[in-house]
């Protein structure tokens, strides 16, 4: 599953918003304690998340994202990514 997250991250970095982020900065953010906790939250779920990504199942993705953003770590991580994009 880790390689699936790497693919998703790489695709994000290629997107118009993601292209504003330096890859090494994003890597450092994901290696931070908040990044590790969020990654662990996502990986502790079942494979339905990556299946939803591949299928474009927006309802499942929104549900998962809402759960992650409701945590302190997820909110901080999202805030840092938003700062990088601006």
Sine and cosine of phi, psi and omega as CSV:
sin_phi,cos_phi,sin_psi,cos_psi,sin_omega,cos_omega
0.00,0.00,-0.48,0.88,-0.01,-1.00
-0.87,0.50,-0.62,0.78,0.01,-1.00
-0.92,0.38,-0.51,0.86,0.08,-1.00
-0.90,0.43,-0.67,0.75,0.03,-1.00
-0.91,0.42,-0.60,0.80,0.05,-1.00
-0.89,0.45,-0.67,0.75,0.04,-1.00
-0.88,0.47,-0.69,0.73,0.02,-1.00
-0.90,0.43,-0.69,0.72,0.02,-1.00
-0.89,0.46,-0.69,0.73,0.02,-1.00
-0.89,0.46,-0.65,0.76,0.04,-1.00
-0.90,0.43,-0.65,0.76,0.05,-1.00
-0.87,0.49,-0.69,0.72,-0.02,-1.00
-0.91,0.41,-0.37,0.93,0.04,-1.00
-1.00,0.06,-0.25,0.97,-0.02,-1.00
-0.95,0.32,0.30,-0.96,0.01,-1.00
-0.82,0.57,-0.70,0.71,0.01,-1.00
-0.94,0.34,-0.71,0.71,-0.04,-1.00
-0.92,0.40,-0.45,0.89,-0.02,-1.00
-0.92,0.39,-0.26,0.97,0.05,-1.00
-0.98,0.22,-0.25,0.97,-0.04,-1.00
-0.99,-0.10,0.73,-0.69,0.10,-0.99
-0.96,0.27,0.72,-0.69,-0.09,-1.00
-0.84,0.53,-0.62,0.78,-0.01,-1.00
-0.93,0.36,-0.55,0.84,0.06,-1.00
-0.92,0.39,-0.66,0.75,0.02,-1.00
-0.90,0.43,-0.66,0.75,0.03,-1.00
-0.88,0.48,-0.67,0.74,0.03,-1.00
-0.90,0.43,-0.65,0.76,0.01,-1.00
-0.89,0.45,-0.69,0.72,-0.01,-1.00
-0.94,0.34,-0.40,0.92,0.04,-1.00
-1.00,0.07,-0.14,0.99,0.02,-1.00
-0.93,0.36,0.19,-0.98,-0.01,-1.00
-0.89,0.46,-0.63,0.78,0.05,-1.00
-0.91,0.42,-0.68,0.73,0.02,-1.00
-0.88,0.48,-0.67,0.74,0.01,-1.00
-0.91,0.42,-0.65,0.76,-0.01,-1.00
-0.92,0.40,-0.66,0.75,0.02,-1.00
-0.91,0.41,-0.69,0.72,0.03,-1.00
-0.87,0.50,-0.67,0.74,0.02,-1.00
-0.89,0.45,-0.65,0.76,0.04,-1.00
-0.86,0.50,-0.69,0.72,-0.03,-1.00
-0.94,0.34,-0.62,0.78,-0.02,-1.00
-0.97,0.24,-0.39,0.92,-0.02,-1.00
-0.97,0.25,-0.28,0.96,0.07,-1.00
-0.96,0.28,-0.05,-1.00,0.02,-1.00
-1.00,0.01,-0.01,-1.00,-0.04,-1.00
-0.95,0.31,-0.01,1.00,0.01,-1.00
-0.88,0.48,-0.51,0.86,-0.01,-1.00
-0.89,0.46,-0.77,0.64,-0.03,-1.00
-0.93,0.36,-0.53,0.85,0.08,-1.00
-0.89,0.46,-0.67,0.74,0.03,-1.00
-0.90,0.45,-0.62,0.78,0.05,-1.00
-0.88,0.48,-0.75,0.66,-0.03,-1.00
-0.90,0.44,-0.60,0.80,-0.04,-1.00
-1.00,0.08,-0.22,0.98,-0.07,-1.00
0.96,0.29,0.50,0.86,0.00,-1.00
-0.97,0.25,1.00,0.01,-0.11,-0.99
-0.91,0.42,-0.56,0.83,0.01,-1.00
-0.89,0.46,-0.71,0.70,0.02,-1.00
-0.91,0.41,-0.65,0.76,0.00,-1.00
-0.91,0.42,-0.68,0.73,0.03,-1.00
-0.89,0.46,-0.66,0.75,0.01,-1.00
-0.88,0.47,-0.73,0.69,0.00,-1.00
-0.91,0.42,-0.71,0.71,-0.01,-1.00
-0.88,0.47,-0.64,0.77,0.04,-1.00
-0.87,0.49,-0.67,0.74,0.02,-1.00
-0.90,0.44,-0.68,0.73,-0.01,-1.00
-0.92,0.38,-0.70,0.71,-0.03,-1.00
-0.93,0.37,-0.32,0.95,0.03,-1.00
-0.97,0.24,-0.22,0.97,0.04,-1.00
-1.00,0.02,0.41,-0.91,0.04,-1.00
-0.86,0.50,-0.70,0.71,-0.04,-1.00
-0.90,0.43,-0.69,0.72,-0.01,-1.00
-0.90,0.44,-0.67,0.75,0.01,-1.00
-0.91,0.42,-0.69,0.73,0.02,-1.00
-0.90,0.44,-0.69,0.72,-0.01,-1.00
-0.89,0.47,-0.70,0.71,0.02,-1.00
-0.88,0.47,-0.66,0.75,0.02,-1.00
-0.88,0.48,-0.65,0.76,0.01,-1.00
-0.93,0.38,-0.60,0.80,0.03,-1.00
-0.92,0.39,-0.66,0.75,0.03,-1.00
-0.87,0.49,-0.66,0.75,0.04,-1.00
-0.88,0.47,-0.62,0.79,0.01,-1.00
-0.92,0.40,-0.56,0.83,-0.06,-1.00
-0.96,0.27,-0.52,0.85,-0.04,-1.00
-0.94,0.33,0.00,0.00,0.00,0.00
